[in-house]
Amino acid sequence: MEPRFETVQVDAASSFRSMWFTCASFAEDHTWHYHPEFELTWILRSHGTRFVGDNIEPYRAGDLVLAGPNLPHCWHNESDGDEGKPEAVVVQFRPETFGHDFLDLPEFEPIKRLFRASKCGLQIEGETAARVQTQMRALFEKKGIARLIGLLDILRSLAEAENDLRYLASPDYHITNDITEVNRQRIELIHKHVRRNLASEINQAEVAKLVGLTPPAFSRFFRRATGQTFVGFVNILRINEVCRTMTESNECITNIAMNCGYNNIANFNRQFLSLKGMNPSQYRERHLRLKQNAILFSGENVSSRRVVEAH
């Protein structure tokens, strides 16, 4: 996708920005974009597909991601009407928030390593995710120095929890700057079409016609915009939908795969292993274990959330 540059305005009387907001649609209100700030995003409500660099994965409520400077990212929520408006907490800050030389101090070496790792985007899981979510919530009750220290505490939690951090984008990922509204609209249209037709056969020539391109031009455009082939993109979305359904229900994995467009189960198992590094049963068990650990650690009532409409 062709990302747009976003200008981030810090909060009044502050060196960084924190937002707690709802919106009609992540895809419409917060499109594929990048900026020189670090961004920590916690999804409180909605599910769908997350894009970070060349990484495409499903997300659900509780998703927590740190995106490094100039790393394109966006979340496409599913509009199924069951959850209400998407809701998220976002913290944006620059490396110099704590001073231009603070990373040179020996005490900040772990945070320096965290910042280097974030250039690929990091998903935060397990106990660390629960701890950081609590710390992010607390930022909205703090002011001045206490608020800045709150951000530093968040970074310390992330820097000291390497086992709960997972890389997202490829190490050699880089953005393309051929940014046009037409190309953004094409990507949005392709994504919506594929999502609506995951269970059916998806013909690349028909999709090319849908966005006004010849098949060869479509192949070149899609690889340049996403870093992937169209077939690979469809397969990623199908596997991601399988993952989402597996972790939200007890339905038989074979039935889930077939409902997501996989008529050949042997091929499905190969594709799943290639993309996720484990078989479907192992993925389901791992997700359940992480979810239980996070619940045990947190023990907090999320109903006390304070919501601020995005502007």
N, C-alpha and C positions, 0 to 999 in steps of 0.2 A: 504494500500500500504506500501511497505517496503521502508522507506526514506533513502537517502544517506546523510552523513555528508558533509557540504560545508565549506571550509575555506574562510573567507572574508578578502580581503586585503584592508586596508583603503587607501584613496587618499594620494598622496604625500603631505607632509607638512600639514597634516590634521589629526584630531582625529576620523573622521568618513568618510563614503563613500557615494557619490551620483552619480547616473548614469542616463543618458537619452539615451535610445538605441532602436534600431529596431533589429529584428531577424527573421529568416525564420519560426520558430515555437516555441512557449513557451514550448510545451510538449517535444520537442527534445533538445532544447538548455538550458532549465531551468526545469529539471525534479523534481520529488517529493523529497524534500530535507529539511534539517533543519540546524541551526547554532546557536551559543550562542548570536548572535546579535539580537536586535530588527530590524524589517524591515517594512518600510512604502512603499507600492506599489500603484502607481497611473497608471491605464491603460488608455492610450490616444487613442489607436486604436486596435481593435479586439473585438470579443465576443466569448463566449464559456462556459466552465464549470470551476468553481473555487473550489479547494480542500484546506481546512484549517482544520487540525486535522481530526475529523470525520464528519465535515460539508462539504456538497457538494451542490453547488448552481450555477445558471447561473450568468454570468457577462457580462458586455458590456462596451463600452467606458465610462470613467468617474468613473469606479469602484475604490474605495479607501479603502485599508485595512491595519491595523496595526497588524503584527504578533509578538508575544512575543518570547523570547529566547527559542530555541529548540522545537518550534512548527512546525511540518512538514506542508509544503504548496506548491502549484503549481497552474498554470493556464493552461488549455488545450484550445487553441483557435480553432475555426472552420475555416477550410481552404476553404472558398467558393469563394475566388478570387475577391471579390467585394471591400474589404477594403485595399488591399495592405498588406505589412508586419506588424505584430504586433508591437506596440510601447508602451513603458512604461517608467515611471520615478520611480526609486527606491532609497530610502535612508536607509542605514544600520548603526547602531551605538550600542555601548555597554552602559550599565548603568553608567560605570565609565568615560564616555566621558567628563563629567563635573567635575570629581573628585570623589574619593571613598566615601566621606562623604556628598555629596551635598544633597542626599535624606533625610538626617537627619535634614536638616534645616527646620524650620516651614513653610517658604514660599513655599517649594517644596512639601508639603503634597498632593496637588491635582495631581501633576505629579507622586508621589509615588503610589497613588490610580490607576492612569491610567496604570502604569506599571504592577500592580497586575492584573488588568482586562485584560491586553493584553495577558495573558497566554492562554486565550481561543480564541484569535484572535478577532479583532473588525472591523466591517464595519463602515465607516464614511459616513454619509448621509447629505442631506439638505444644509443649509447655511454653516455649518462647513466644509463640503467637498469642497465647492467652495472657501472658505477662505484658507484652507490648500493647495489646488492645486495652488493657486496664490503664496503662500509662498514657496512651493516647486520649482516652476518655478524660483522664485527670487534667490534661492540658487546658480544658475549657473552664476549669475552676481556678486557674492560676493566672497571675499577672506578673509583669516585670521580670525581675531576676529569677523568681521561683518558676516562671514559665520557661525561661531559657534553660534552667537546670533540669526541668522536666524533659526537654528535648534531649539534653545530654544523657539523661538516664535511659531514654529510649535507645539511643545509639550504643550505650554501654551494654544493654541487654542483648542487642543484635550482635555486637562484636564478640561477646563472650559465649555465643551459642552456635558455633559452626555446625554442629550436628543437626540443627533444626533449620538450616538454610539450604535451599536447593537452587542451583543455577537454572535460568530459563533460556535466554537467547544464546546463540552460538558465539564462541569467543571471537571469531573473525567477522561477526555481523557489522555492517555499516549501512547507513541510511543513504537513500538516493534523494536528491533535492529537486527532481522534476515535478514540482507541486502544482497541480491544476485541479480546479473544481470538477472538471469533467472526469478525471481519473478517480477522484475520491467518490464521486457518484457511481462510477462503474463498479468499484470495489464493494460499495454498500449494496448495490443491486445484485451482484454476484453472490455475496454472502447471504442475503435474504433468500435468493432463489435456491441455493444449495441447502440452507437450513430447512426450507419448506418441503424439500423433495429428498431428504436423506433416505427414506425408505424405498424410493423408486430408483430406476436407472437414470443416471444423469448424463446427458449427451453433451460433450464439449462443444460440438459445432452449434448446437442450439443455444448454448449459453453465449457463445461468441456473437451470434446473431442478435441475441437479447441486448447486448451492449454496443451493437453497431460496429463490430470488427469482423474481418475475415478470420478463419481458423488459424492461419499462420501468424497474423498480426496479434490475435488474442493470446497465443502461446508466448510470444515475445513480451507482450505487455504484462501478462500475469507473472511470468518469472522475474521480470525486472522489478515489478511492484512489490512482490511478496517474497522473492528469493526461493520460490518453490514452483513445481509444476502444478497444473490444475488438478490432475489426478491425485497427486500427493496431498493437496489441500483438501479435497473431498474426503480422502481417507482419514486425514487428521480429524476433521469435523465428525465423521462417523464414529471413530474410536472414542472421541471425547464425549459424544452423546451416549455411547455404551457405558463409559465410566460414570457419567452423571446418573444414569438410570440404575446401574449396579449398586451405587452407594446410597441411593434413596429408596430402594425397594429390595425385596427378597425374591424377585422374579428370577426364573431360570436364565442363566447366562446365554444359553443357545437361543432362547426366544428373544432376548434383548438384542442380540446380534442380528437376527433375522429381521427384526422390526426396524433396525437401523441400516438396512440395505445389504447385509451380508448373506448371500444365499449359499456360499461355500464356507462351512465352518472351519475347515482346515486352513483356508486362506485367511479367515478372520483371526485365527489363533496366531498365525505367522505375523500378520500385520500388527497385532496387539503387542506381541513380544518385541518386535522391532521398534515400535514407538515408545513403549512404556518400560522395557527392560525386565518384564516379569509377565507371567500369565494372568488371565483375568481373575482367577480365584485368589491368587496372591495379592493382586491389586485391591480387591474387595476387602480382604482380611487386613491389609496394611491401613487402608482408610479407616476401617472400624477401630483399629488400635489407636491411631492418631486422634480420632474423635473422642474416644474414651479418655485418653490422657489429658486432652485439652479441657474436657468437662471437669475432670477430677481436680486439675490445677486451678481452674478459674473460680468455680463455685459462686459466681456473681449473677445477679439478676439483671438481665439486659433491658428489662422494662423501664429502667431509670434513665434511659437515653434522653439527651436533649437534642432536639432537631432544629436546624436552621436552614431555611430555604436557600437554595443556591441563587446567586445573582449574576 
